[in-house]
Amino acid sequence: MSELGVATAPPGGILTGLSDTVALAGRRLRHLRRAPGKFLGIVMNPLVLLIAVGYLFRNSISVPGSGNYQEYLMAGVAVQVGLAGIGPTAIGVAMDMRGGLVDRFRSLPISRTAVVAGQTLSDLVVSALGLAVVMLVGLAVGWRPHADPLSVAGGFALILAFVYAMSWVGVLIGLLLRSPETIDSVGAIVLVAFSFLSNAFFSVQGLPSWIRPLAEWNPVSSVVTACRQLWGNPVVAGTGFPADHPVLVTAGTLAVLLAVCVPLSLRAYRAG
């Protein structure tokens, strides 16, 4: 056991790498208990949207066709958990790089890949807890799934896959930018742009025609549409391949994001 509370062993082998990853993720989660600001940062934005838009203004917004707006909104709010986690993850990575913690990790006989993977694993656990809180509040304000348990579970699995991909996006941003002030601005832009240029809160059919294709191919739109279908919640009919095959587009998009962000993050970490 090292001075950082991480079990150490000579690096090498998949099992050793997995053990290091779990140990480092556990260390980050123990730290979160003493400083829960990251958890609050991930949860507060979706909850504010859920209460302000989905509850206070629920009678002022209608779903095209028919349907309960709170049920239409819920998938978009759930996806916010993943988007809201990008900034805190990136800032955490940047602070570790600037504060010397990463240099201390590099002096230990642990897998270097495990340091970054442990960050994303701990982020996934934190976001899963945040998602549970958001969904419970959603149930309290009127959201209900109308599908079989397997489909409902599939919707949650899809969101967690999105969350995990977004955590790698956050890691890459943190490694490349290094400045908490810059990261905070970039994270806010990503959160707003990808949320509102999608079908998370309103139908993309109401957007100007020149920007509608961008919103339709936004990965957030595909994740949200797929979750609405899996949960049996209202879905506004769209046009084009993403609207017709949201699960396929989601799977392809997340695979591409991971294929790009994971190796680039590991390379940036090793070079930094």
Residue frames as qw, qx, qy, qz and C-alpha x, y, z in Angstrom:
[[0.000, 0.889, 0.459, 0.000, 0.00, 0.00, 0.00],
 [0.444, 0.373, -0.010, 0.815, 1.48, 3.35, -1.03],
 [0.135, -0.249, -0.389, 0.877, 1.34, 6.69, 0.80],
 [0.322, 0.005, -0.256, -0.912, -1.53, 7.66, -1.50],
 [0.616, 0.066, 0.573, -0.536, -3.65, 4.77, -0.31],
 [0.768, 0.436, -0.263, -0.388, -3.30, 2.83, -3.57],
 [0.870, -0.211, 0.438, 0.086, -2.33, -0.81, -3.57],
 [0.307, 0.762, -0.489, -0.293, 0.78, -1.22, -5.68],
 [0.866, -0.055, 0.482, 0.124, 2.20, -4.16, -7.55],
 [0.292, -0.324, 0.586, 0.683, 4.68, -4.56, -10.36],
 [0.561, 0.503, -0.006, -0.658, 2.91, -3.41, -13.53],
 [0.150, 0.275, -0.868, -0.385, 2.11, -5.97, -16.17],
 [0.039, -0.248, -0.967, -0.046, -0.81, -8.04, -17.28],
 [0.289, -0.482, -0.448, -0.695, -4.49, -7.34, -17.70],
 [0.599, -0.589, -0.540, 0.052, -5.44, -8.42, -14.17],
 [0.486, -0.304, -0.241, 0.783, -2.86, -6.11, -12.64],
 [0.036, 0.189, 0.236, 0.952, -4.10, -3.22, -14.76],
 [0.448, -0.551, -0.533, -0.459, -7.70, -3.89, -13.72],
 [0.617, -0.512, -0.473, 0.366, -6.69, -4.11, -10.07],
 [0.336, -0.131, -0.072, 0.930, -4.85, -0.79, -10.31],
 [0.150, -0.367, -0.404, -0.824, -7.84, 0.81, -12.07],
 [0.551, -0.606, -0.545, -0.182, -10.27, -0.32, -9.36],
 [0.581, -0.407, -0.356, 0.608, -7.90, 0.78, -6.59],
 [0.201, 0.002, 0.071, 0.977, -7.47, 4.26, -8.08],
 [0.316, -0.474, -0.486, -0.663, -11.20, 4.60, -8.71],
 [0.602, -0.575, -0.541, 0.120, -11.84, 3.66, -5.09],
 [0.448, -0.238, -0.215, 0.834, -9.37, 6.29, -3.93],
 [0.038, -0.212, -0.245, -0.945, -11.18, 8.99, -5.92],
 [0.488, -0.535, -0.556, -0.408, -14.56, 7.87, -4.57],
 [0.584, -0.485, -0.474, 0.447, -13.28, 8.02, -0.98],
 [0.253, -0.080, -0.032, 0.964, -12.09, 11.56, -1.64],
 [0.216, -0.406, -0.469, -0.754, -15.54, 12.43, -2.98],
 [0.513, -0.597, -0.614, 0.053, -17.11, 11.59, 0.37],
 [0.436, -0.480, -0.248, 0.720, -15.04, 14.36, 1.96],
 [0.039, 0.408, -0.164, -0.897, -15.60, 16.85, -0.88],
 [0.442, 0.426, 0.789, 0.007, -18.95, 16.14, -2.59],
 [0.178, 0.632, -0.054, -0.752, -18.83, 19.25, -4.78],
 [0.082, 0.216, -0.776, -0.586, -18.37, 17.23, -7.98],
 [0.041, 0.367, 0.929, 0.008, -21.47, 15.15, -7.27],
 [0.126, 0.699, 0.435, -0.553, -23.51, 18.29, -6.62],
 [0.092, 0.528, -0.369, -0.759, -22.20, 19.86, -9.82],
 [0.049, -0.002, -0.898, -0.437, -23.32, 16.88, -11.86],
 [0.016, -0.484, -0.867, 0.119, -26.76, 16.64, -10.25],
 [0.042, 0.562, 0.334, -0.756, -27.79, 20.26, -9.87],
 [0.164, 0.285, -0.427, -0.843, -28.02, 21.22, -13.55],
 [0.252, -0.202, -0.864, -0.385, -30.36, 18.34, -14.53],
 [0.159, -0.514, -0.758, 0.370, -32.47, 18.90, -11.42],
 [0.056, 0.465, 0.101, -0.878, -32.83, 22.63, -12.10],
 [0.253, 0.117, -0.607, -0.744, -33.97, 21.90, -15.66],
 [0.241, -0.294, -0.921, -0.090, -36.32, 19.18, -14.49],
 [0.110, -0.569, -0.623, 0.526, -37.98, 21.36, -11.88],
 [0.065, 0.479, -0.037, -0.875, -37.96, 24.64, -13.82],
 [0.317, 0.212, -0.581, -0.719, -38.95, 23.33, -17.23],
 [0.337, -0.117, -0.911, -0.206, -40.62, 20.02, -16.49],
 [0.219, -0.482, -0.774, 0.347, -42.61, 21.02, -13.44],
 [0.005, -0.529, -0.261, 0.807, -43.09, 24.78, -13.18],
 [0.300, 0.441, -0.301, -0.790, -43.69, 25.30, -16.93],
 [0.267, 0.057, 0.950, 0.150, -45.24, 21.93, -17.74],
 [0.355, 0.654, 0.631, -0.219, -48.58, 23.48, -18.67],
 [0.182, 0.822, -0.120, -0.526, -46.97, 26.06, -20.94],
 [0.101, 0.487, -0.765, -0.410, -45.21, 23.57, -23.23],
 [0.872, 0.182, 0.274, -0.363, -46.93, 20.95, -25.34],
 [0.447, -0.237, 0.786, 0.354, -45.52, 17.93, -27.11],
 [0.419, 0.311, -0.451, -0.724, -46.26, 17.90, -30.85],
 [0.487, -0.091, -0.832, -0.250, -48.98, 15.34, -31.43],
 [0.695, -0.594, -0.113, -0.389, -49.89, 14.20, -27.96],
 [0.772, -0.012, -0.498, 0.395, -48.19, 13.13, -24.78],
 [0.532, -0.819, -0.142, 0.161, -47.09, 14.21, -21.35],
 [0.344, 0.850, -0.286, 0.277, -44.30, 16.81, -21.56],
 [0.486, -0.683, 0.519, -0.167, -42.70, 15.62, -18.32],
 [0.884, -0.026, 0.459, 0.088, -42.35, 12.16, -19.82],
 [0.669, 0.703, 0.041, 0.238, -41.05, 13.65, -23.07],
 [0.018, 0.909, -0.331, 0.252, -38.51, 15.76, -21.17],
 [0.779, -0.555, 0.288, -0.041, -37.15, 13.06, -18.86],
 [0.902, 0.160, 0.153, 0.370, -34.77, 11.41, -21.32],
 [0.372, 0.762, -0.071, 0.525, -33.28, 14.80, -22.14],
 [0.421, -0.811, 0.264, -0.310, -32.79, 15.56, -18.46],
 [0.925, -0.282, 0.228, 0.114, -31.15, 12.17, -17.89],
 [0.767, 0.431, 0.046, 0.473, -28.66, 12.79, -20.68],
 [0.017, -0.913, 0.152, -0.378, -27.76, 16.07, -18.97],
 [0.774, -0.588, 0.225, 0.066, -26.04, 14.01, -16.28],
 [0.842, 0.101, 0.237, 0.473, -23.44, 12.94, -18.84],
 [0.370, 0.729, 0.096, 0.568, -22.99, 16.40, -20.34],
 [0.349, -0.891, 0.087, -0.276, -22.80, 18.07, -16.93],
 [0.853, -0.442, 0.181, 0.211, -20.01, 15.70, -15.90],
 [0.733, 0.505, 0.012, 0.455, -17.61, 16.76, -18.68],
 [0.056, 0.851, -0.192, 0.486, -16.53, 20.00, -17.01],
 [0.638, -0.673, 0.318, -0.198, -15.92, 18.61, -13.49],
 [0.954, -0.010, 0.190, 0.233, -14.00, 15.64, -14.92],
 [0.598, 0.626, -0.033, 0.500, -11.81, 17.89, -17.06],
 [0.164, -0.851, 0.251, -0.431, -11.12, 20.28, -14.19],
 [0.835, -0.482, 0.260, -0.056, -10.27, 17.38, -11.87],
 [0.894, 0.206, 0.118, 0.380, -7.77, 15.99, -14.38],
 [0.350, 0.765, -0.096, 0.532, -6.23, 19.41, -14.98],
 [0.428, -0.801, 0.262, -0.327, -5.85, 20.04, -11.24],
 [0.931, -0.262, 0.220, 0.131, -4.21, 16.64, -10.77],
 [0.754, 0.441, 0.046, 0.485, -1.73, 17.47, -13.55],
 [0.121, 0.803, -0.147, 0.565, -0.95, 20.91, -12.14],
 [0.586, -0.715, 0.207, -0.322, -0.86, 19.85, -8.49],
 [0.076, 0.584, -0.802, 0.103, 1.74, 17.13, -8.89],
 [0.777, -0.118, 0.503, -0.361, -0.53, 14.21, -8.04],
 [0.890, 0.439, -0.067, -0.106, 0.01, 12.62, -11.45],
 [0.345, 0.679, -0.607, 0.224, 3.79, 12.88, -10.99],
 [0.420, -0.397, 0.712, -0.398, 3.43, 10.99, -7.72],
 [0.901, 0.174, 0.276, -0.287, 1.35, 8.33, -9.45],
 [0.715, 0.618, -0.326, 0.004, 4.05, 7.97, -12.09],
 [0.025, 0.623, -0.723, 0.296, 6.61, 7.24, -9.38],
 [0.691, -0.174, 0.592, -0.376, 4.58, 4.22, -8.22],
 [0.069, -0.176, 0.923, 0.334, 4.78, 0.74, -9.79],
 [0.494, 0.462, 0.631, -0.380, 1.26, 0.94, -11.22],
 [0.451, 0.420, 0.624, 0.480, -0.12, 0.90, -14.73],
 [0.046, -0.197, 0.055, 0.978, -0.17, 4.36, -16.27],
 [0.285, -0.279, -0.649, -0.648, -3.31, 3.46, -18.17],
 [0.390, -0.498, -0.756, 0.168, -4.98, 2.65, -14.85],
 [0.158, -0.315, -0.287, 0.891, -4.56, 6.25, -13.64],
 [0.273, 0.070, -0.295, -0.913, -6.75, 7.58, -16.46],
 [0.470, -0.235, -0.774, -0.353, -9.09, 4.58, -16.51],
 [0.309, -0.360, -0.727, 0.496, -9.56, 4.87, -12.74],
 [0.094, 0.211, 0.102, -0.968, -10.72, 8.47, -13.24],
 [0.449, -0.024, -0.487, -0.749, -13.36, 7.43, -15.77],
 [0.463, -0.258, -0.848, 0.002, -14.51, 4.48, -13.66],
 [0.166, -0.352, -0.581, 0.715, -15.02, 6.67, -10.60],
 [0.232, 0.153, -0.129, -0.952, -16.82, 9.23, -12.77],
 [0.453, -0.151, -0.736, -0.481, -19.15, 6.50, -14.01],
 [0.365, -0.367, -0.794, 0.319, -20.05, 5.50, -10.44],
 [0.034, -0.326, -0.306, 0.894, -20.64, 9.12, -9.40],
 [0.323, 0.089, -0.366, -0.868, -22.78, 9.80, -12.48],
 [0.418, -0.245, -0.847, -0.216, -24.77, 6.60, -11.91],
 [0.229, -0.434, -0.665, 0.563, -25.60, 7.81, -8.40],
 [0.100, 0.296, 0.008, -0.950, -26.48, 11.23, -9.79],
 [0.351, -0.062, -0.665, -0.656, -28.70, 9.64, -12.43],
 [0.330, -0.373, -0.859, 0.121, -30.53, 7.68, -9.73],
 [0.074, -0.436, -0.423, 0.791, -31.23, 10.91, -7.81],
 [0.216, 0.205, -0.293, -0.909, -32.48, 12.67, -10.96],
 [0.376, -0.161, -0.800, -0.440, -34.77, 9.79, -11.93],
 [0.246, -0.426, -0.785, 0.377, -36.24, 9.58, -8.43],
 [0.074, 0.420, 0.184, -0.886, -37.07, 13.28, -8.56],
 [0.277, 0.081, -0.588, -0.756, -38.52, 12.68, -12.02],
 [0.306, -0.331, -0.890, -0.074, -40.82, 10.01, -10.61],
 [0.134, -0.470, -0.575, 0.656, -41.87, 12.46, -7.90],
 [0.170, 0.439, -0.020, -0.882, -42.86, 15.14, -10.42],
 [0.702, 0.421, 0.203, -0.537, -44.75, 12.84, -12.77],
 [0.376, 0.503, -0.701, -0.338, -42.41, 10.87, -15.04],
 [0.807, -0.080, 0.535, -0.237, -43.38, 7.25, -15.65],
 [0.042, 0.314, -0.835, -0.449, -41.91, 4.58, -17.96],
 [0.777, 0.215, 0.216, -0.551, -44.47, 2.61, -19.98],
 [0.653, 0.435, -0.597, -0.167, -42.41, -0.31, -21.22],
 [0.938, -0.228, -0.259, 0.035, -41.31, -3.72, -19.95],
 [0.584, -0.764, 0.197, 0.189, -38.52, -3.85, -17.32],
 [0.768, -0.024, 0.361, 0.529, -35.94, -5.10, -19.82],
 [0.378, 0.696, 0.276, 0.545, -36.53, -2.15, -22.16],
 [0.288, -0.946, -0.012, -0.146, -36.44, 0.32, -19.27],
 [0.728, -0.522, 0.283, 0.342, -33.14, -1.18, -18.10],
 [0.680, 0.314, 0.352, 0.562, -31.84, -0.93, -21.67],
 [0.114, 0.910, 0.151, 0.369, -32.58, 2.80, -21.65],
 [0.495, -0.847, 0.189, 0.043, -30.59, 3.28, -18.47],
 [0.805, -0.165, 0.362, 0.440, -27.72, 1.20, -19.86],
 [0.516, 0.629, 0.278, 0.511, -27.66, 3.41, -22.94],
 [0.132, -0.961, 0.019, -0.241, -27.44, 6.56, -20.80],
 [0.682, -0.638, 0.297, 0.197, -24.62, 5.08, -18.71],
 [0.761, 0.187, 0.346, 0.515, -22.75, 4.22, -21.91],
 [0.245, 0.841, 0.152, 0.458, -23.19, 7.85, -22.97],
 [0.454, -0.881, 0.122, -0.052, -21.99, 9.00, -19.54],
 [0.808, -0.323, 0.315, 0.379, -18.88, 6.85, -19.81],
 [0.604, 0.480, 0.284, 0.570, -18.05, 8.20, -23.26],
 [0.015, -0.929, -0.068, -0.362, -18.51, 11.77, -21.98],
 [0.654, -0.719, 0.166, 0.166, -16.11, 11.06, -19.10],
 [0.748, -0.007, 0.328, 0.577, -13.39, 10.24, -21.63],
 [0.285, 0.770, 0.235, 0.520, -14.22, 13.46, -23.47],
 [0.374, -0.918, 0.022, -0.126, -13.74, 15.28, -20.17],
 [0.786, -0.418, 0.247, 0.383, -10.42, 13.55, -19.51],
 [0.634, 0.343, 0.312, 0.619, -9.13, 14.50, -22.96],
 [0.042, 0.894, 0.152, 0.419, -10.21, 18.13, -22.53],
 [0.573, -0.812, 0.096, 0.050, -8.52, 18.30, -19.14],
 [0.793, -0.210, 0.300, 0.487, -5.27, 16.85, -20.46],
 [0.511, 0.490, 0.325, 0.627, -5.18, 19.16, -23.46],
 [0.026, -0.865, -0.161, -0.475, -6.29, 22.47, -21.93],
 [0.594, -0.052, -0.510, 0.620, -4.90, 22.22, -18.37],
 [0.012, -0.168, 0.214, -0.962, -6.45, 25.59, -17.38],
 [0.029, 0.434, 0.837, -0.331, -9.49, 25.30, -15.05],
 [0.216, 0.553, 0.155, -0.790, -10.78, 28.70, -16.21],
 [0.307, 0.315, -0.607, -0.662, -10.66, 27.71, -19.89],
 [0.136, -0.121, -0.981, -0.068, -12.13, 24.29, -19.15],
 [0.148, 0.457, 0.648, -0.591, -15.01, 25.86, -17.24],
 [0.347, 0.511, -0.117, -0.777, -15.89, 27.99, -20.26],
 [0.305, 0.222, -0.809, -0.451, -15.56, 25.12, -22.74],
 [0.022, -0.202, -0.958, 0.202, -17.62, 22.81, -20.51],
 [0.277, 0.502, 0.435, -0.694, -20.42, 25.35, -20.30],
 [0.380, 0.447, -0.398, -0.705, -20.46, 25.81, -24.08],
 [0.217, 0.080, -0.948, -0.217, -20.57, 22.04, -24.67],
 [0.095, 0.322, 0.840, -0.426, -23.39, 21.63, -22.16],
 [0.345, 0.556, 0.233, -0.720, -25.55, 24.38, -23.64],
 [0.338, 0.443, -0.540, -0.631, -24.81, 23.74, -27.31],
 [0.211, 0.055, -0.958, -0.185, -25.31, 19.98, -27.29],
 [0.145, 0.352, 0.794, -0.473, -28.41, 20.26, -25.09],
 [0.351, 0.620, 0.275, -0.646, -30.32, 22.92, -26.98],
 [0.416, 0.484, -0.539, -0.550, -29.18, 21.92, -30.48],
 [0.092, 0.012, -0.995, -0.030, -30.95, 18.60, -29.98],
 [0.520, -0.399, -0.504, -0.562, -34.39, 17.19, -29.24],
 [0.322, -0.057, -0.773, 0.543, -33.70, 17.00, -25.50],
 [0.076, 0.345, 0.513, -0.782, -36.25, 19.66, -24.57],
 [0.516, 0.564, 0.128, -0.631, -38.09, 20.54, -27.77],
 [0.817, 0.367, 0.429, 0.118, -38.71, 18.97, -31.15],
 [0.399, -0.298, 0.410, 0.764, -36.03, 19.69, -33.76],
 [0.290, 0.577, 0.651, 0.398, -38.85, 20.34, -36.22],
 [0.083, -0.949, -0.284, 0.104, -39.21, 23.80, -34.69],
 [0.477, -0.542, 0.255, 0.644, -35.59, 24.75, -35.42],
 [0.357, 0.737, -0.250, -0.516, -34.57, 26.78, -38.50],
 [0.940, 0.330, 0.043, -0.075, -34.13, 24.55, -41.53],
 [0.488, 0.716, -0.454, 0.208, -30.44, 25.37, -41.94],
 [0.120, -0.533, 0.730, -0.412, -29.54, 24.09, -38.47],
 [0.870, -0.122, 0.149, -0.455, -32.01, 21.20, -38.26],
 [0.878, 0.272, -0.390, 0.052, -29.66, 18.57, -39.80],
 [0.240, 0.484, -0.637, 0.550, -27.03, 19.41, -37.19],
 [0.524, -0.301, 0.458, -0.652, -29.57, 18.88, -34.41],
 [0.936, 0.076, -0.078, -0.336, -30.80, 15.63, -35.96],
 [0.813, 0.303, -0.435, 0.241, -27.26, 14.20, -36.15],
 [0.192, -0.645, 0.510, -0.535, -26.34, 15.49, -32.69],
 [0.424, 0.039, -0.895, 0.131, -25.52, 12.33, -30.67],
 [0.187, 0.063, 0.612, -0.766, -27.62, 13.72, -27.82],
 [0.631, 0.161, -0.108, -0.752, -30.71, 13.58, -30.07],
 [0.650, 0.147, -0.717, -0.206, -30.06, 9.92, -30.89],
 [0.220, 0.023, -0.845, 0.488, -29.55, 8.94, -27.24],
 [0.336, 0.111, 0.392, -0.849, -32.66, 10.83, -26.17],
 [0.682, 0.163, -0.318, -0.638, -34.84, 9.36, -28.93],
 [0.553, 0.111, -0.826, 0.007, -33.61, 5.83, -28.20],
 [0.054, -0.033, -0.768, 0.637, -34.35, 6.23, -24.47],
 [0.503, 0.125, 0.149, -0.842, -37.82, 7.58, -25.14],
 [0.711, 0.141, -0.538, -0.430, -38.57, 4.57, -27.29],
 [0.458, 0.078, -0.849, 0.253, -37.16, 2.13, -24.75],
 [0.038, 0.102, 0.653, -0.750, -39.07, 3.76, -21.89],
 [0.038, 0.574, 0.798, 0.179, -42.32, 4.04, -23.82],
 [0.069, -0.638, -0.247, 0.726, -42.33, 7.84, -23.48],
 [0.500, 0.807, 0.230, -0.214, -43.60, 10.27, -26.15],
 [0.521, -0.179, 0.485, 0.679, -41.46, 10.41, -29.29],
 [0.380, 0.746, 0.033, -0.545, -41.89, 13.15, -31.86],
 [0.836, 0.346, 0.364, 0.221, -41.61, 11.69, -35.35],
 [0.139, -0.747, 0.348, 0.550, -38.52, 12.89, -37.16],
 [0.792, 0.602, -0.041, -0.095, -37.02, 12.47, -40.57],
 [0.312, 0.741, -0.588, 0.091, -33.77, 10.97, -41.74],
 [0.716, 0.133, -0.671, 0.141, -31.56, 8.09, -40.68],
 [0.114, 0.216, -0.677, 0.695, -30.88, 9.22, -37.04],
 [0.556, -0.100, 0.249, -0.787, -34.60, 9.47, -36.28],
 [0.869, 0.094, -0.306, -0.377, -35.33, 6.08, -37.86],
 [0.871, 0.026, -0.428, 0.239, -32.39, 4.24, -36.28],
 [0.230, -0.875, 0.240, -0.352, -31.53, 6.04, -33.01],
 [0.840, -0.459, 0.284, 0.047, -30.04, 3.00, -31.24],
 [0.852, 0.275, 0.163, 0.415, -27.76, 2.21, -34.17],
 [0.283, 0.804, -0.075, 0.518, -26.63, 5.83, -34.49],
 [0.508, -0.795, 0.234, -0.234, -26.04, 6.04, -30.74],
 [0.915, -0.241, 0.254, 0.202, -23.96, 2.86, -30.68],
 [0.719, 0.470, 0.108, 0.501, -21.89, 4.00, -33.67],
 [0.044, 0.881, -0.102, 0.460, -21.35, 7.51, -32.28],
 [0.636, -0.711, 0.273, -0.123, -20.28, 6.32, -28.84],
 [0.926, -0.014, 0.212, 0.314, -17.95, 3.73, -30.37],
 [0.532, 0.648, 0.019, 0.544, -16.28, 6.43, -32.49],
 [0.238, -0.884, 0.167, -0.365, -15.97, 8.78, -29.50],
 [0.802, -0.519, 0.293, 0.042, -14.30, 6.10, -27.39],
 [0.869, 0.235, 0.185, 0.394, -12.08, 4.99, -30.27],
 [0.349, 0.746, -0.046, 0.565, -10.85, 8.59, -30.61],
 [0.327, -0.831, 0.178, -0.413, -10.80, 9.85, -27.02],
 [0.893, -0.430, 0.118, 0.060, -9.31, 6.83, -25.24],
 [0.828, 0.129, 0.056, 0.543, -6.05, 6.54, -27.23],
 [0.233, 0.722, -0.026, 0.651, -5.65, 10.32, -27.46],
 [0.536, -0.782, 0.090, -0.304, -6.16, 10.65, -23.70],
 [0.912, -0.311, 0.113, 0.244, -3.63, 7.92, -22.93],
 [0.668, 0.396, 0.046, 0.628, -1.12, 9.48, -25.32],
 [0.027, -0.810, 0.047, -0.584, -1.60, 12.95, -23.81],
 [0.720, -0.677, 0.090, -0.123, -1.23, 11.56, -20.30],
 [0.902, -0.105, 0.105, 0.406, 1.97, 9.70, -21.14],
 [0.506, 0.520, 0.060, 0.686, 3.39, 12.75, -22.88],
 [0.211, -0.854, -0.052, -0.473, 2.37, 15.16, -20.12]]
